[in-house]
């Protein structure tokens, strides 16, 4: 893991130029062994100002769609060619297991290619003015115009592909972007920006700023030149963004407590396998990780037995190992929060059926049974390798338990009956409902977003691109002169 993509580009990227100097520096260390991976510069007010000014200038002369397509396609090819290097960078800075990191790189390539294709399809529509009495001579249509500069703020848990739901979608829409990645994982962002530079993206259309949210992030939020903000992270920060940016476009992907409903007619082996995979990938540090298994009481004992067998097979350890399923959590504070959440549930009457032990940042995949739906482990986002199992008698009760949270991003339903699947899909309050697949399922072209405190707007390539455009109406009077 010592060879990183970022050794050639160790800094900020503003208006087409790399810089190793800023207001200060910060160390990037491996969550696995604490090894120093890089020391990167952090932006100060001057660098932030130059980056936003560059994006604002670039917005006045948008790239034509065919150039967006060419640049995005070339970027995807560059990343694909260096895929293993990108994967190793992800493992180094985020401790994501290497097999999962390779999957993230493959998705990143696909996401950028989807953006390239959509850049060629941006089109408005005709407006039937002549359907209104008195407007028979009028003809109108809409054009999708770039909204303007986009500020993208991304989290640590998918340090490459999370960016690709913000930056390439903005570029496909014709919007320049300023990117601020998570402090813990800037190296994948540097590598991605380098790929865009090599693909021929002109200066100003993508700018990279590193540094804390309290300084760099705040200056970005208070800059009125941005037309839109795209953020993935906590509810608290999402609320702050909405309060700060006012009426400007905001695309927010926030927290979740994913409900996975297992009905009595479900294929229990299939459900156990899917939920185990969904609950513990990247140590549960994904917003759509299975956090709750809501199981019909007649099959609960049998389902839990099959689930525990699956969980017991998971291998915990070194993320660089090809055999590892679950690596360490991102930092000590995250592991301590998971430990405290489990302790609170046990104090309230839940029982640890498997796991529950912590060794530094390594946390065993944990299943809690006897969980009351009102417990914090069920209502709040754990963001940890913990699955809470609870039971229900009727479908209405299952819906009530699933909806008893302030979140509503993604959920899952396991049943062999189409009517049951449709009933639950209509009744549960989530932005996405997966049927006979874990709540973690996602392909990058689908609309992705939530309700309640899970966020505002939808990602997914075409949907995000539309978020970054504004329809402009053009109307003609076609009356012939007398």
Order of alpha helices (4+ residues) and beta strands (2+ residues): beta-beta-beta-beta-alpha-alpha-alpha-alpha-beta-beta-beta-alpha-alpha-beta-alpha-beta-alpha-beta-alpha-beta-beta-alpha-beta-alpha-alpha-beta-beta-beta-beta-alpha-beta-alpha-beta-alpha-beta-beta-alpha-beta
